[in-house]
Amino acid sequence: MAQETQKGIKFGTDGWRGIIADDFTFDNVRRVAGGIASYVTKHENPRRGLIIGYDTRFAAQRGAQVVAEVIASAGIPVKLANDYTPTPAVSYAVKNTGAAGGVMVTSSHNPWNWNGVKFKAKFGGSATPAIMGKIEQELLTEAVPKHDKAPIQEADFKAAYVAAICRFADTDLIGKAKFKIAIDSMYGSGRGVLAGIFRDLGVEYVAIRQEVNPLFPGINPEPIEPHISLLQETVTGEKCHAGLATDGDADRIGAVAEDGSFVDSHKIFCVLLRWLLERKKWPGDVTRAFNTTRMLDRIATKHGRKIYETKIGFKYAADLMMEREILIGGEESGGIGYSRFLPERDGILNSLLLANVMAEEGKPLGRLVADLQRDFGPHYYGRRDLHLAEEVKQSAIQRAGDESTQTLGRYRVLKKENLDGMKLFLDAPTNGNGAEAWILFRASGTEPLLRAYAEAASPQLVSEILETAENFVNAGP
């Protein structure tokens, strides 16, 4: 849940976001930058400097310059991106150069009229809840430390990052496979990166929405339906074996199968986990967010790996990656990361790894998903974003948790969990070995929304449960 500090600044699951000109103003950017500078001065080694990047959103480049000026005025050296940069490239630069942290001016997948600021910790990943708490405390005190001004240097963060992810994947294998792949950067800061890698490898590809357009015309830069409809048309029209999409700052992934069907982040996570366990045989356990598919549990259990369930937000996965041997961690929104690379979600790396799996298995993406459904039981997933007044949101979550709520529509509630929001497990049919049905009600940490998430053993059942959940929310107390 977002915590409001003051003057319209709210911290959610991954930093601060706001409406451009209403909340996201350069004055507020300076306040956030001041809080970050104060945190770094007190808790890190400020001489190590900060990495600062920005995406393709309106005012993002100027916002990054504002952040750089505040940070440098605090005596902290700054390396500022010389171009639109994916968030994971900024995170890699932090870890690779030994910086004290990183700042990314972006609001990720939000609509065009949003922008924000993410902070990346010195380990090269989403700042842990403890770190975010300290930055919020500095912000509350209006901290803006002053010191002899440190230098601001422009730098390219993309080249070293591209080299690193190409070492992590088996690019020789990807290059030899005869698959044709569509790439959708959704007008975001991943523009040209995956296309450049495929071009160098000799992979046949079609790239769409690579140009800069901060209005993100007709879409939110979120790699889910309906925003990936152009990618779906491209895959079928160009006879591609898969379509790969990254969000506004390229840390999230979405995909399309060869028949044009949407492959959600849950199936992507499962395809990658299965490959890591069966082909790579890398050690480590698995962490997944509260709103992700339980097919992951079945895959992990089959291979004797432990599943850790976390609150929603990649910072919780990153926190676990610092404490334990975690092979892979991920969340519903398309963020997936690997401890042995970076405790950070990365849409471009995961796109490359999906191409790697396809190459190694010799199968287009849809076949890989069909194999999962056959071997681990049919799992289908859906989400609805409900724009509601705050009191309606909170009332719905409270009612869902009330002892008196023992049914949802025609299904009995078997149990409830409240790790992050309120999840109800339902006695709906599993169609043999399919998913156990559940519905989760949760208020967004970054937007004025109530989200309803559902998983069940058929698409029809998911739709029914989501429809019933929306009726439950709208019925009121």
SULPEGI-V60626 format. One record per helix or strand. SS is the DSSP state (alpha for helix, beta for strand). FROM is the first residue (numbers start at 1). LEN is the number of residues. Records with the same first field share a line. If there is no record, write none. Layout:
BEGIN
SS: FROM-LEN, FROM-LEN
END
This chain:
BEGIN
beta: 3-2, 10-3, 15-6, 24-1, 50-5, 78-4, 101-5, 114-7, 126-1, 152-4, 180-5, 204-5, 242-5, 253-5, 262-2, 285-5, 307-4, 326-5, 336-3, 342-1, 380-7, 407-2, 411-7, 422-5, 438-6, 450-7
alpha: 26-18, 46-3, 60-14, 87-11, 129-12, 158-11, 171-6, 193-9, 229-9, 265-16, 295-8, 314-10, 347-15, 365-12, 390-12, 459-17
END
